[in-house]
Amino acid sequence: MNTPDPAVAEQQRRYREFMDLLPLTIALAGLPHSDVGRYFSEEQMEGRTFTVRYAYRAARQLVREAISK
């Protein structure tokens, strides 16, 4: 019988956590969609990445506070 690698199990747990928080993260980020046929510039994508990253951190903190009370 194979025992799961702890590193792989941790990576899978973090992936599930990210996917579970994704809808809340996107809602908190509040970023508009692009127009049909128009693409974001590299600078715009970097800015949006920063926004999503910050929103993910906020979503994680919000959920942790909600379940700890």
C-alpha positions in Angstrom: 0.0 0.0 0.0 1.3 3.4 -0.9 1.5 6.1 1.7 0.8 9.6 0.4 3.8 12.0 0.3 3.2 14.7 2.8 4.5 17.4 0.4 2.0 16.2 -2.3 -0.8 16.1 0.3 0.0 19.7 1.4 0.1 20.9 -2.2 -3.3 19.3 -2.9 -4.7 20.8 0.2 -3.5 24.3 -0.8 -4.9 23.8 -4.3 -8.3 22.9 -2.9 -8.2 25.9 -0.6 -7.4 28.2 -3.5 -10.1 26.8 -5.7 -12.7 27.0 -2.8 -11.8 30.7 -2.3 -11.6 31.6 -6.0 -15.3 32.9 -6.3 -14.9 35.1 -3.2 -11.5 36.3 -4.4 -12.8 37.3 -7.8 -15.8 39.1 -6.2 -13.5 41.0 -3.8 -11.1 41.9 -6.6 -14.0 43.5 -8.5 -12.1 43.6 -11.8 -14.0 44.4 -15.0 -14.0 41.9 -17.9 -12.2 42.8 -21.1 -14.2 43.9 -24.2 -14.8 41.3 -26.8 -11.8 41.1 -29.1 -9.6 43.3 -27.0 -6.8 42.0 -24.8 -5.1 43.5 -21.8 -1.6 44.9 -22.1 1.3 43.4 -20.1 1.1 46.3 -17.6 -2.7 45.8 -17.2 -2.2 42.1 -16.5 0.5 42.8 -13.9 -1.8 45.2 -12.2 -4.7 42.8 -12.3 -2.4 40.0 -10.9 -1.5 42.2 -7.9 -5.2 42.9 -7.3 -6.2 39.3 -7.4 -3.3 38.3 -5.2 -4.3 40.9 -2.6 -8.0 39.9 -2.9 -7.0 36.2 -2.3 -5.2 37.2 0.9 -8.2 39.2 2.1 -10.5 36.2 1.3 -8.3 33.8 3.2 -8.3 36.1 6.2 -12.0 36.7 6.0 -12.8 33.0 6.0 -10.3 32.3 8.8 -11.9 35.0 11.0 -15.4 33.7 10.2 -14.7 30.1 11.2 -12.7 30.9 14.3 -15.6 32.8 15.9 
